[in-house]
């Protein structure tokens, strides 16, 4: 294992300390329990929006804390759900009197711990709603989920939902926007290599040099199939066609197309994938109105990519375009 770390047990703490040195104008970091909040939290009269999950997926979620996106994020240990006390303290820290929305990826530990935190927050008089993201069309159940995994749509939901909260919409309205994004989005990913969790010190799974995994999860969970390596165009078709068929997307739909790198994929390769995705969408009569290309949900150093398509209406498009100022996404300011 070759990694730029000191001790595996110190990775998350030292990452958070690095964030403080780099971005104290945007966020504040709390320790024991660990969570990241926007520097001006709580914003009075605004719905607070928080998310969280295991570390190792950066910039998700901590890189998306700031104006127009998340109010707080809870980083667990690498690939491990954050604890209920992290989520409770983050919920209290962003409560500006209008309630708090939890955006939860569909992983068993995340759901259980967020539910416990929500119950404790309600006992303290904070109104909490939760929305679970489950956009992965690759598998119905995985090692860590009952039902589909929450993957790429989570980032898009955090941006769009954050913009709705910034407008001053009510907790129910903000939660409904998040539910719409989840309902209208589909994703699938693939891996060319495994990743190595620092504590484990060895690859999560064995993938021979001439093979790839289609439908892999963001923690290295098995996907739909393992097969011989294919070209970028062939891989893009294997990911895009099931996504389009699942919603199903239809001719005339406007979409946001998100091509995501898994941490070890050069941007040059992501644009090769986006090129083919644009051609596939065009052949189906689907118009790409907005795009996002880059590594926003990573799996440590895994090589591979995921594709997400989100159907847009006028409101979602407006909320996507709204100003955002975070470490990982920034425009309009």
C-alpha positions as CSV (number, residue, x, y, z in Angstrom):
1,X,0.0,0.0,0.0
2,X,1.4,3.4,-1.0
3,X,-0.6,6.3,0.3
4,X,0.1,9.9,1.5
5,X,-0.9,9.2,5.0
6,X,0.8,9.1,8.5
7,X,-1.2,6.5,10.4
8,X,-4.4,4.9,9.1
9,X,-6.2,5.7,12.3
10,X,-5.4,9.4,12.0
11,X,-6.4,9.9,8.3
12,X,-9.9,11.4,8.9
13,X,-8.8,13.7,11.8
14,X,-5.8,15.0,9.8
15,X,-8.0,15.5,6.7
16,X,-10.4,17.6,8.8
17,X,-7.4,19.6,10.2
18,X,-6.2,20.2,6.6
19,X,-9.7,21.5,5.7
20,X,-9.5,24.0,8.6
21,X,-6.2,25.3,7.3
22,X,-7.4,25.6,3.8
23,X,-11.1,26.7,4.0
24,X,-11.8,28.3,7.3
25,X,-13.5,31.2,5.4
26,X,-16.1,28.7,4.2
27,X,-16.5,26.1,6.9
28,X,-16.0,25.4,10.6
29,X,-14.9,21.9,11.7
30,X,-16.0,20.4,15.0
31,X,-14.2,17.4,16.6
32,X,-15.4,14.7,18.9
33,X,-17.9,14.2,17.3
34,X,-16.6,15.2,13.9
35,X,-18.7,17.4,11.6
36,X,-18.3,20.2,9.2
37,X,-20.7,23.2,9.1
38,X,-20.9,26.3,7.0
39,X,-19.1,29.2,8.6
40,X,-22.3,31.3,9.1
41,X,-24.4,28.4,10.6
42,X,-27.0,28.4,11.8
43,X,-28.8,30.6,9.2
44,X,-31.9,31.9,11.0
45,X,-35.2,31.2,9.3
46,X,-33.7,28.8,6.7
47,X,-34.1,25.1,6.5
48,X,-30.8,23.4,7.4
49,X,-29.7,20.7,5.0
50,X,-27.2,18.0,6.2
51,X,-25.8,14.8,4.8
52,X,-23.0,12.5,5.7
53,X,-21.4,9.1,5.1
54,X,-18.1,7.3,5.3
55,X,-15.0,9.2,4.4
56,X,-13.0,8.3,1.3
57,X,-15.6,9.7,-1.1
58,X,-14.3,13.3,-1.1
59,X,-15.4,15.9,-2.1
60,X,-18.7,14.3,-1.1
61,X,-19.9,15.3,1.5
62,X,-17.7,17.8,3.3
63,X,-16.6,19.5,0.1
64,X,-20.2,20.5,-0.5
65,X,-20.8,22.5,2.7
66,X,-21.5,26.2,2.1
67,X,-23.9,28.7,0.7
68,X,-26.4,27.2,-1.7
69,X,-25.7,23.5,-0.8
70,X,-25.2,21.7,2.5
71,X,-25.3,23.4,5.9
72,X,-23.3,20.5,7.4
73,X,-21.7,17.2,6.7
74,X,-20.8,14.3,9.0
75,X,-17.7,12.3,8.0
76,X,-17.5,8.8,9.3
77,X,-14.4,6.6,9.3
78,X,-13.3,5.5,5.8
79,X,-16.2,3.7,4.2
80,X,-18.0,3.6,7.5
81,X,-21.3,5.3,8.5
82,X,-21.1,8.3,10.8
83,X,-22.5,7.9,14.3
84,X,-25.8,9.2,15.5
85,X,-24.1,11.7,17.9
86,X,-22.3,13.3,14.9
87,X,-25.6,13.7,13.0
88,X,-27.4,15.0,16.1
89,X,-24.8,17.6,16.9
90,X,-24.7,18.7,13.2
91,X,-28.5,18.9,13.2
92,X,-28.5,21.1,16.3
93,X,-25.7,23.3,14.8
94,X,-27.6,24.1,11.6
95,X,-31.1,24.5,13.1
96,X,-32.2,28.1,12.3
97,X,-35.8,27.5,13.4
98,X,-37.2,26.3,10.1
99,X,-36.4,22.6,10.6
100,X,-33.6,20.4,9.2
101,X,-33.5,18.0,6.2
102,X,-31.3,14.9,6.3
103,X,-30.2,13.6,2.9
104,X,-29.3,10.0,3.4
105,X,-27.7,7.5,1.0
106,X,-29.4,4.1,1.0
107,X,-26.9,2.2,3.1
108,X,-28.1,0.3,6.1
109,X,-25.8,1.9,8.6
110,X,-26.4,5.4,7.3
111,X,-30.2,5.0,7.5
112,X,-30.2,3.5,11.0
113,X,-27.9,6.1,12.4
114,X,-29.6,9.1,10.7
115,X,-33.0,7.8,12.0
116,X,-31.7,7.6,15.6
117,X,-30.3,11.1,15.3
118,X,-33.6,12.4,13.9
119,X,-35.5,10.9,16.8
120,X,-33.2,12.5,19.3
121,X,-33.4,15.9,17.5
122,X,-37.2,15.8,17.5
123,X,-37.1,15.1,21.3
124,X,-35.2,18.4,21.6
125,X,-37.9,20.2,19.6
126,X,-36.2,20.3,16.2
127,X,-38.4,19.4,13.2
128,X,-36.6,16.9,11.0
129,X,-37.4,15.3,7.6
130,X,-35.3,12.7,5.8
131,X,-35.0,11.7,2.2
132,X,-33.2,8.6,1.1
133,X,-31.3,8.5,-2.2
134,X,-31.5,5.2,-4.1
135,X,-30.6,5.9,-7.8
136,X,-28.3,3.1,-8.6
137,X,-29.9,0.9,-11.3
138,X,-27.1,-1.7,-11.3
139,X,-28.4,-3.9,-8.5
140,X,-31.5,-4.2,-6.3
141,X,-29.6,-5.2,-3.2
142,X,-25.9,-5.0,-2.3
143,X,-23.7,-6.0,0.6
144,X,-24.7,-2.9,2.6
145,X,-28.2,-2.1,1.3
146,X,-31.8,-3.3,1.1
147,X,-32.8,-1.9,-2.3
148,X,-30.9,0.3,-4.6
149,X,-27.8,2.1,-3.5
150,X,-27.6,5.9,-3.2
151,X,-24.8,7.2,-5.5
152,X,-24.5,10.0,-8.1
153,X,-27.9,11.6,-7.6
154,X,-26.8,12.5,-4.1
155,X,-24.5,15.3,-5.2
156,X,-27.2,16.7,-7.5
157,X,-29.8,16.5,-4.8
158,X,-27.5,18.3,-2.3
159,X,-27.0,21.2,-4.8
160,X,-30.6,21.5,-5.9
161,X,-32.1,21.0,-2.4
162,X,-29.6,23.5,-0.9
163,X,-30.7,26.1,-3.4
164,X,-34.3,25.5,-2.5
165,X,-33.5,26.0,1.2
166,X,-31.5,29.1,0.3
167,X,-34.7,30.6,-1.3
168,X,-36.5,30.3,2.0
169,X,-38.8,27.4,1.1
170,X,-40.4,25.5,3.9
171,X,-39.1,22.1,5.2
172,X,-41.8,20.2,3.4
173,X,-41.1,22.1,0.2
174,X,-37.4,21.5,0.4
175,X,-37.9,17.8,1.2
176,X,-40.3,17.5,-1.8
177,X,-37.7,19.0,-4.1
178,X,-35.2,16.4,-2.8
179,X,-37.6,13.6,-3.4
180,X,-38.3,14.8,-6.9
181,X,-34.6,14.8,-7.7
182,X,-34.2,11.3,-6.4
183,X,-37.3,10.1,-8.3
184,X,-36.1,11.6,-11.6
185,X,-32.5,10.5,-11.5
186,X,-30.7,7.2,-12.3
187,X,-27.1,6.2,-12.1
188,X,-24.6,3.3,-12.8
189,X,-20.9,3.0,-12.2
190,X,-18.0,0.7,-13.2
191,X,-14.5,0.0,-12.0
192,X,-11.2,-0.7,-13.8
193,X,-9.3,-1.2,-10.5
194,X,-10.0,-1.8,-6.8
195,X,-9.3,0.7,-4.1
196,X,-7.4,0.2,-0.9
197,X,-8.9,1.2,2.5
198,X,-6.1,2.5,4.7
199,X,-6.9,0.3,7.7
200,X,-7.1,-2.8,5.5
201,X,-3.8,-2.2,3.7
202,X,-4.8,-4.3,0.7
203,X,-7.2,-3.9,-2.3
204,X,-10.9,-4.3,-1.4
205,X,-11.3,-6.8,-4.3
206,X,-9.2,-8.6,-6.9
207,X,-9.7,-7.4,-10.4
208,X,-7.3,-8.8,-13.0
209,X,-5.5,-6.4,-15.4
210,X,-7.7,-7.5,-18.4
211,X,-11.1,-7.3,-16.6
212,X,-13.6,-4.7,-15.4
213,X,-16.6,-4.6,-13.1
214,X,-19.9,-3.2,-14.4
215,X,-22.3,-1.8,-11.8
216,X,-19.8,-1.6,-9.0
217,X,-20.8,0.2,-5.8
218,X,-18.9,3.2,-4.3
219,X,-17.4,1.0,-1.6
220,X,-16.3,-1.7,-4.1
221,X,-19.5,-3.8,-3.8
222,X,-20.0,-6.3,-6.6
223,X,-22.0,-5.0,-9.6
224,X,-23.9,-6.6,-12.4
225,X,-21.1,-8.5,-14.0
226,X,-17.3,-8.9,-14.3
227,X,-16.1,-9.1,-17.9
228,X,-13.1,-8.5,-20.2
229,X,-12.0,-4.9,-20.6
230,X,-13.9,-3.0,-23.3
231,X,-13.5,0.3,-25.1
232,X,-14.7,3.6,-23.6
233,X,-17.6,3.8,-26.1
234,X,-18.7,0.2,-25.2
235,X,-18.5,0.9,-21.5
236,X,-20.5,4.1,-21.8
237,X,-23.3,2.2,-23.7
238,X,-23.3,-0.5,-20.9
239,X,-23.9,2.2,-18.3
240,X,-26.1,4.7,-20.2
241,X,-28.7,2.4,-21.9
242,X,-29.9,0.7,-18.6
243,X,-30.1,4.2,-17.1
244,X,-32.2,5.5,-19.9
245,X,-34.5,2.4,-20.0
246,X,-35.1,2.4,-16.2
247,X,-36.8,5.8,-15.6
248,X,-37.5,5.6,-18.5
249,X,-36.2,8.7,-20.1
250,X,-38.1,9.7,-23.3
251,X,-37.5,11.8,-26.4
252,X,-38.0,15.4,-25.6
253,X,-36.7,15.2,-22.0
254,X,-34.2,17.7,-20.9
255,X,-31.5,16.2,-18.5
256,X,-28.5,17.1,-16.4
257,X,-25.8,14.6,-17.4
258,X,-23.2,13.9,-14.7
259,X,-20.0,11.9,-15.6
260,X,-18.2,11.2,-12.3
261,X,-14.7,9.9,-11.8
262,X,-14.1,7.4,-9.0
263,X,-10.8,8.9,-7.8
264,X,-8.2,7.4,-10.1
265,X,-9.6,8.4,-13.5
266,X,-8.0,11.3,-15.4
267,X,-10.3,14.0,-16.7
268,X,-9.2,13.2,-20.3
269,X,-11.0,9.9,-19.9
270,X,-14.1,11.3,-18.4
271,X,-14.5,13.6,-21.4
272,X,-14.1,10.6,-23.7
273,X,-17.0,9.0,-21.8
274,X,-19.1,12.2,-21.9
275,X,-18.6,12.5,-25.7
276,X,-20.2,9.1,-26.2
277,X,-22.9,9.8,-23.6
278,X,-23.9,13.0,-25.5
279,X,-24.2,10.9,-28.7
280,X,-26.3,8.3,-27.0
281,X,-28.7,10.9,-25.5
282,X,-28.9,12.6,-28.9
283,X,-29.9,9.3,-30.5
284,X,-32.7,9.0,-28.0
285,X,-34.0,12.5,-28.6
286,X,-32.8,13.5,-25.1
287,X,-31.4,17.0,-24.7
288,X,-28.6,17.6,-22.3
289,X,-29.4,21.0,-20.8
290,X,-26.7,21.0,-18.1
291,X,-23.7,18.8,-17.3
292,X,-21.2,18.1,-14.6
293,X,-17.9,16.3,-15.4
294,X,-15.3,15.5,-12.8
295,X,-14.5,13.5,-9.7
296,X,-17.2,14.4,-7.1
297,X,-18.0,11.1,-5.5
298,X,-14.8,9.1,-5.3
299,X,-13.9,5.7,-4.0
300,X,-10.4,6.5,-2.7
301,X,-8.1,5.8,-5.7
302,X,-10.4,3.5,-7.7
303,X,-10.1,3.9,-11.5
304,X,-13.5,3.9,-13.2
305,X,-16.5,6.2,-13.6
306,X,-20.2,6.5,-13.1
307,X,-23.0,8.1,-15.1
308,X,-26.0,9.9,-13.7
309,X,-28.9,11.4,-15.7
310,X,-31.4,13.7,-14.0
311,X,-34.6,14.7,-15.8
312,X,-35.1,18.5,-15.4
313,X,-38.1,20.8,-15.3
314,X,-38.0,24.6,-15.1
315,X,-37.8,24.6,-11.3
316,X,-35.0,22.1,-11.0
317,X,-33.1,23.9,-13.8
318,X,-33.4,27.2,-11.9
319,X,-32.3,25.6,-8.7
320,X,-29.3,24.0,-10.3
321,X,-28.2,27.3,-11.8
322,X,-28.6,29.2,-8.5
323,X,-25.4,30.5,-6.9
324,X,-23.3,28.1,-4.8
325,X,-20.1,28.6,-2.9
326,X,-18.5,25.5,-1.5
327,X,-15.1,23.9,-1.8
328,X,-16.2,21.4,-4.4
329,X,-18.8,23.4,-6.4
330,X,-18.8,27.1,-6.9
331,X,-20.6,29.3,-9.4
332,X,-22.7,32.5,-9.6
333,X,-20.8,34.2,-6.8
